[in-house]
Amino acid sequence: MPLEKKNEGLKIEVAKVLDRIGALKFGAFKLTSGKMSPYYIDLRIVPSFPDSFQRVCDCYVRFIKSEVGLGNVDRIAGIPVSGIPFASVVALSLRKPFLYVRGGARHHGRERRIEGVIAPGNHVLLLDDLVTTGLSLVKAAKAIVAEGGVVSDCVVLIDRQEGGREKLGKSGVCLHAFLSITDIASALHELGTIDEVQLKTILRQVKKKSD
């Protein structure tokens, strides 16, 4: 099976998984970025479903191998909080050293923002669950660079398509997203698990950014 078609099948499978565990919600939600959104994807619940968690982590592993390449990765860094469980499992699967980036510097001990071992010149792949504005990932990249690391790529499961790719690009970081929110919305609409109103709700949120 050609890689592109295989990836399409995996994308639909992941969309089904997220729907099955109730990760997609509609309502009024305040995001980490402070923005309001009419829908929410709660990937924090994925590790509570071991089979789904394993499947999603397997997708990350395949995607990193095909899109980034292991030759370009010395270490994998998880972004708090949601990215850490995925990054730790993926790093172990790929036999790459694992780091995580704190939300802020500690005011005791070594007072570092990076937990784990990093050497100057190490190429660090950022891994998070999803991206909205990209601000958390940009801050994490700066923290790693301050420790001597090199950050040129980041991987997320889902791109909400609200400016994150562009913000990261301006910082010299290439975003690799396994799925876009429009991929998920279209797949679930075709499967009949979200209706026309819910589909348009998601697409309007994406369009709002591009207007």
Contacts in CASP RR format, 6 or more apart in sequence:
PFRMAT RR
TARGET T0000
AUTHOR 0000-0000-0000
METHOD contacts of the structure
MODEL  1
MPLEKKNEGLKIEVAKVLDRIGALKFGAFKLTSGKMSPYYIDLRIVPSFP
DSFQRVCDCYVRFIKSEVGLGNVDRIAGIPVSGIPFASVVALSLRKPFLY
VRGGARHHGRERRIEGVIAPGNHVLLLDDLVTTGLSLVKAAKAIVAEGGV
VSDCVVLIDRQEGGREKLGKSGVCLHAFLSITDIASALHELGTIDEVQLK
TILRQVKKKSD
3 66 0 8 1.000
7 66 0 8 1.000
10 59 0 8 1.000
10 62 0 8 1.000
11 178 0 8 1.000
11 179 0 8 1.000
11 183 0 8 1.000
11 187 0 8 1.000
12 187 0 8 1.000
12 191 0 8 1.000
13 55 0 8 1.000
14 55 0 8 1.000
14 56 0 8 1.000
14 59 0 8 1.000
14 157 0 8 1.000
14 178 0 8 1.000
14 179 0 8 1.000
15 179 0 8 1.000
15 183 0 8 1.000
15 184 0 8 1.000
15 187 0 8 1.000
15 188 0 8 1.000
15 191 0 8 1.000
16 187 0 8 1.000
16 191 0 8 1.000
17 52 0 8 1.000
17 55 0 8 1.000
17 56 0 8 1.000
18 24 0 8 1.000
18 41 0 8 1.000
18 43 0 8 1.000
18 46 0 8 1.000
18 184 0 8 1.000
19 188 0 8 1.000
19 191 0 8 1.000
19 193 0 8 1.000
19 194 0 8 1.000
20 52 0 8 1.000
21 45 0 8 1.000
21 46 0 8 1.000
21 49 0 8 1.000
21 52 0 8 1.000
22 42 0 8 1.000
22 45 0 8 1.000
23 41 0 8 1.000
23 42 0 8 1.000
23 43 0 8 1.000
23 45 0 8 1.000
23 46 0 8 1.000
24 39 0 8 1.000
24 40 0 8 1.000
24 41 0 8 1.000
24 184 0 8 1.000
24 188 0 8 1.000
24 194 0 8 1.000
25 39 0 8 1.000
25 40 0 8 1.000
25 41 0 8 1.000
25 42 0 8 1.000
26 38 0 8 1.000
26 39 0 8 1.000
26 40 0 8 1.000
26 198 0 8 1.000
26 201 0 8 1.000
27 38 0 8 1.000
27 39 0 8 1.000
27 40 0 8 1.000
28 36 0 8 1.000
28 37 0 8 1.000
28 38 0 8 1.000
29 36 0 8 1.000
29 37 0 8 1.000
29 38 0 8 1.000
29 39 0 8 1.000
29 40 0 8 1.000
30 36 0 8 1.000
30 37 0 8 1.000
31 37 0 8 1.000
31 40 0 8 1.000
31 132 0 8 1.000
32 132 0 8 1.000
32 136 0 8 1.000
33 132 0 8 1.000
33 133 0 8 1.000
33 134 0 8 1.000
33 135 0 8 1.000
33 136 0 8 1.000
35 132 0 8 1.000
35 133 0 8 1.000
35 162 0 8 1.000
37 205 0 8 1.000
38 201 0 8 1.000
38 202 0 8 1.000
38 204 0 8 1.000
38 205 0 8 1.000
39 198 0 8 1.000
39 201 0 8 1.000
39 202 0 8 1.000
39 205 0 8 1.000
41 130 0 8 1.000
41 158 0 8 1.000
41 160 0 8 1.000
41 181 0 8 1.000
41 184 0 8 1.000
43 82 0 8 1.000
43 86 0 8 1.000
43 129 0 8 1.000
43 130 0 8 1.000
43 157 0 8 1.000
43 158 0 8 1.000
44 81 0 8 1.000
44 82 0 8 1.000
44 129 0 8 1.000
46 52 0 8 1.000
46 53 0 8 1.000
46 56 0 8 1.000
46 85 0 8 1.000
46 86 0 8 1.000
46 129 0 8 1.000
47 53 0 8 1.000
47 85 0 8 1.000
53 85 0 8 1.000
53 89 0 8 1.000
56 86 0 8 1.000
56 157 0 8 1.000
57 86 0 8 1.000
57 89 0 8 1.000
57 90 0 8 1.000
57 93 0 8 1.000
58 93 0 8 1.000
59 157 0 8 1.000
59 178 0 8 1.000
60 86 0 8 1.000
60 90 0 8 1.000
60 127 0 8 1.000
60 155 0 8 1.000
60 157 0 8 1.000
60 178 0 8 1.000
61 90 0 8 1.000
61 93 0 8 1.000
61 94 0 8 1.000
63 155 0 8 1.000
63 176 0 8 1.000
63 178 0 8 1.000
64 70 0 8 1.000
64 73 0 8 1.000
64 90 0 8 1.000
64 94 0 8 1.000
64 125 0 8 1.000
64 155 0 8 1.000
64 176 0 8 1.000
65 94 0 8 1.000
67 155 0 8 1.000
67 176 0 8 1.000
68 125 0 8 1.000
68 153 0 8 1.000
68 155 0 8 1.000
68 176 0 8 1.000
70 94 0 8 1.000
70 96 0 8 1.000
72 123 0 8 1.000
72 125 0 8 1.000
72 152 0 8 1.000
72 153 0 8 1.000
73 94 0 8 1.000
73 96 0 8 1.000
73 123 0 8 1.000
73 124 0 8 1.000
73 125 0 8 1.000
73 153 0 8 1.000
74 96 0 8 1.000
74 97 0 8 1.000
74 121 0 8 1.000
74 122 0 8 1.000
74 123 0 8 1.000
74 124 0 8 1.000
75 91 0 8 1.000
75 96 0 8 1.000
75 97 0 8 1.000
75 98 0 8 1.000
75 99 0 8 1.000
75 118 0 8 1.000
75 122 0 8 1.000
75 123 0 8 1.000
75 124 0 8 1.000
75 125 0 8 1.000
76 87 0 8 1.000
76 90 0 8 1.000
76 91 0 8 1.000
76 94 0 8 1.000
76 96 0 8 1.000
76 97 0 8 1.000
76 98 0 8 1.000
76 99 0 8 1.000
76 124 0 8 1.000
76 125 0 8 1.000
76 127 0 8 1.000
77 87 0 8 1.000
77 98 0 8 1.000
77 99 0 8 1.000
77 100 0 8 1.000
77 101 0 8 1.000
77 114 0 8 1.000
77 124 0 8 1.000
77 125 0 8 1.000
77 126 0 8 1.000
77 127 0 8 1.000
77 140 0 8 1.000
77 144 0 8 1.000
78 84 0 8 1.000
78 86 0 8 1.000
78 87 0 8 1.000
78 88 0 8 1.000
78 98 0 8 1.000
78 99 0 8 1.000
78 100 0 8 1.000
78 101 0 8 1.000
78 126 0 8 1.000
78 127 0 8 1.000
78 128 0 8 1.000
78 140 0 8 1.000
79 87 0 8 1.000
79 100 0 8 1.000
79 101 0 8 1.000
79 126 0 8 1.000
79 127 0 8 1.000
79 128 0 8 1.000
79 136 0 8 1.000
79 137 0 8 1.000
79 140 0 8 1.000
80 100 0 8 1.000
80 101 0 8 1.000
80 102 0 8 1.000
80 103 0 8 1.000
82 128 0 8 1.000
82 129 0 8 1.000
82 130 0 8 1.000
83 127 0 8 1.000
83 128 0 8 1.000
83 129 0 8 1.000
84 100 0 8 1.000
86 127 0 8 1.000
86 128 0 8 1.000
86 129 0 8 1.000
86 157 0 8 1.000
87 98 0 8 1.000
87 100 0 8 1.000
87 127 0 8 1.000
87 128 0 8 1.000
88 98 0 8 1.000
88 100 0 8 1.000
90 127 0 8 1.000
91 97 0 8 1.000
91 98 0 8 1.000
92 98 0 8 1.000
96 125 0 8 1.000
97 116 0 8 1.000
97 117 0 8 1.000
98 116 0 8 1.000
99 114 0 8 1.000
99 115 0 8 1.000
99 116 0 8 1.000
99 117 0 8 1.000
99 118 0 8 1.000
99 124 0 8 1.000
99 144 0 8 1.000
100 114 0 8 1.000
100 115 0 8 1.000
100 116 0 8 1.000
101 113 0 8 1.000
101 114 0 8 1.000
101 115 0 8 1.000
101 140 0 8 1.000
101 143 0 8 1.000
101 144 0 8 1.000
102 112 0 8 1.000
102 113 0 8 1.000
102 114 0 8 1.000
102 115 0 8 1.000
102 143 0 8 1.000
103 113 0 8 1.000
103 139 0 8 1.000
104 113 0 8 1.000
105 111 0 8 1.000
105 112 0 8 1.000
105 113 0 8 1.000
106 112 0 8 1.000
106 113 0 8 1.000
112 147 0 8 1.000
113 143 0 8 1.000
113 146 0 8 1.000
113 147 0 8 1.000
114 143 0 8 1.000
114 144 0 8 1.000
114 147 0 8 1.000
118 124 0 8 1.000
118 144 0 8 1.000
118 147 0 8 1.000
118 148 0 8 1.000
118 149 0 8 1.000
119 149 0 8 1.000
120 148 0 8 1.000
120 149 0 8 1.000
121 148 0 8 1.000
121 149 0 8 1.000
121 150 0 8 1.000
122 148 0 8 1.000
122 149 0 8 1.000
122 150 0 8 1.000
123 149 0 8 1.000
123 150 0 8 1.000
123 151 0 8 1.000
123 152 0 8 1.000
124 144 0 8 1.000
124 149 0 8 1.000
124 150 0 8 1.000
124 151 0 8 1.000
125 153 0 8 1.000
125 154 0 8 1.000
125 155 0 8 1.000
126 137 0 8 1.000
126 140 0 8 1.000
126 141 0 8 1.000
126 144 0 8 1.000
126 151 0 8 1.000
126 153 0 8 1.000
126 154 0 8 1.000
126 155 0 8 1.000
126 173 0 8 1.000
127 154 0 8 1.000
127 155 0 8 1.000
127 156 0 8 1.000
128 136 0 8 1.000
128 137 0 8 1.000
128 154 0 8 1.000
128 155 0 8 1.000
128 156 0 8 1.000
129 156 0 8 1.000
129 157 0 8 1.000
129 158 0 8 1.000
130 156 0 8 1.000
130 157 0 8 1.000
130 158 0 8 1.000
130 159 0 8 1.000
130 160 0 8 1.000
131 137 0 8 1.000
131 154 0 8 1.000
131 156 0 8 1.000
131 158 0 8 1.000
131 159 0 8 1.000
131 160 0 8 1.000
131 164 0 8 1.000
131 165 0 8 1.000
131 168 0 8 1.000
131 175 0 8 1.000
131 177 0 8 1.000
132 160 0 8 1.000
132 162 0 8 1.000
132 163 0 8 1.000
132 164 0 8 1.000
133 162 0 8 1.000
133 163 0 8 1.000
133 164 0 8 1.000
133 167 0 8 1.000
134 163 0 8 1.000
134 164 0 8 1.000
134 167 0 8 1.000
134 168 0 8 1.000
135 167 0 8 1.000
137 154 0 8 1.000
137 164 0 8 1.000
137 168 0 8 1.000
137 173 0 8 1.000
137 175 0 8 1.000
138 167 0 8 1.000
138 168 0 8 1.000
138 171 0 8 1.000
138 173 0 8 1.000
141 151 0 8 1.000
141 154 0 8 1.000
141 168 0 8 1.000
141 171 0 8 1.000
141 173 0 8 1.000
142 171 0 8 1.000
144 151 0 8 1.000
145 151 0 8 1.000
151 173 0 8 1.000
152 172 0 8 1.000
152 173 0 8 1.000
152 174 0 8 1.000
153 173 0 8 1.000
153 174 0 8 1.000
153 176 0 8 1.000
154 168 0 8 1.000
154 173 0 8 1.000
154 174 0 8 1.000
154 175 0 8 1.000
154 176 0 8 1.000
155 176 0 8 1.000
155 177 0 8 1.000
155 178 0 8 1.000
156 175 0 8 1.000
156 176 0 8 1.000
156 177 0 8 1.000
156 178 0 8 1.000
157 177 0 8 1.000
157 178 0 8 1.000
157 179 0 8 1.000
158 177 0 8 1.000
158 178 0 8 1.000
158 179 0 8 1.000
158 180 0 8 1.000
158 181 0 8 1.000
158 184 0 8 1.000
159 165 0 8 1.000
159 175 0 8 1.000
159 177 0 8 1.000
159 179 0 8 1.000
159 180 0 8 1.000
159 181 0 8 1.000
160 181 0 8 1.000
160 205 0 8 1.000
160 206 0 8 1.000
161 180 0 8 1.000
161 181 0 8 1.000
161 182 0 8 1.000
161 206 0 8 1.000
161 209 0 8 1.000
162 205 0 8 1.000
162 206 0 8 1.000
162 208 0 8 1.000
162 209 0 8 1.000
163 209 0 8 1.000
164 175 0 8 1.000
165 175 0 8 1.000
165 177 0 8 1.000
168 174 0 8 1.000
168 175 0 8 1.000
169 175 0 8 1.000
181 202 0 8 1.000
181 205 0 8 1.000
181 206 0 8 1.000
182 202 0 8 1.000
182 203 0 8 1.000
182 206 0 8 1.000
185 194 0 8 1.000
185 198 0 8 1.000
185 199 0 8 1.000
185 202 0 8 1.000
185 203 0 8 1.000
186 199 0 8 1.000
188 194 0 8 1.000
188 199 0 8 1.000
189 195 0 8 1.000
189 196 0 8 1.000
189 198 0 8 1.000
189 199 0 8 1.000
END
